[in-house]
Each structure stands twice: as C-alpha cells, then as structure tokens.
Amino acid sequence: MKVFSAWGASYNAVVGVGDITGDGRSDLVERDTAGNLYRNAGDGKGSFGARVKISGGWQGYKGLF
C-alpha cells in the first residue's frame, strides 16, 4: 500500500499520531534528517494536507500518546 510520494523531504520517521489538530481527523507527524518535526493534517478522505513545521525536535512535546 502506498502511503505517500513526492513530499520532497528526507524523513527518517513518520508517525500516525491520531488527531492532534482537534478537527476529528487523523494526522501524521514526520521528522526530517535535521530533526525538525512536521504535521500533515488529515482531510478525512484518506489523504493529508501540506506539511506544517511544528517543532525543531521531539523536545517540543511533553508526550505523544
């Protein structure tokens, strides 16, 4: 199953985190090789919106559940 293509970034971790935007749709969080974190909000139709930088690393969060 293809999860994504042509995002143009070198990710070394992709995590399905559930709904972190509070809109009732599942989101993704990715970490690039520089340690930056990005979020792609789910559209509720099986796809995701454009990435948004959310932190310079995992330390931006107290916990991911």
C-alpha positions, -999 to +999 in steps of 0.1 A: +000+000+000+014+034-010+013+058+020+029+089+003+050+100-026+069+131-038+068+150-005+102+165-013+118+159+021+140+133+036+121+119+066+136+093+089+104+089+109+067+090+101+041+085+128+004+083+127-005+103+158-042+103+157-059+137+158-035+164+171-053+193+154-086+187+171-107+185+139-117+149+143-094+136+116-062+115+119-029+134+113+007+125+106+039+137+122+072+134+104+108+140+114+134+150+088+171+142+090+178+176+106+155+168+135+126+191+125+090+179+131+062+185+106+025+178+107+002+169+078-034+173+088-058+146+076-085+156+052-110+129+063-109+113+028-078+092+032-053+120+023-033+147+040-028+184+036+005+203+032+032+199+058+034+225+086+066+228+108+056+222+144+089+219+162+126+217+159+126+182+175+106+159+197+115+180+228+087+204+217+063+179+232+058+166+267+044+134+254+028+118+223+000+093+230 
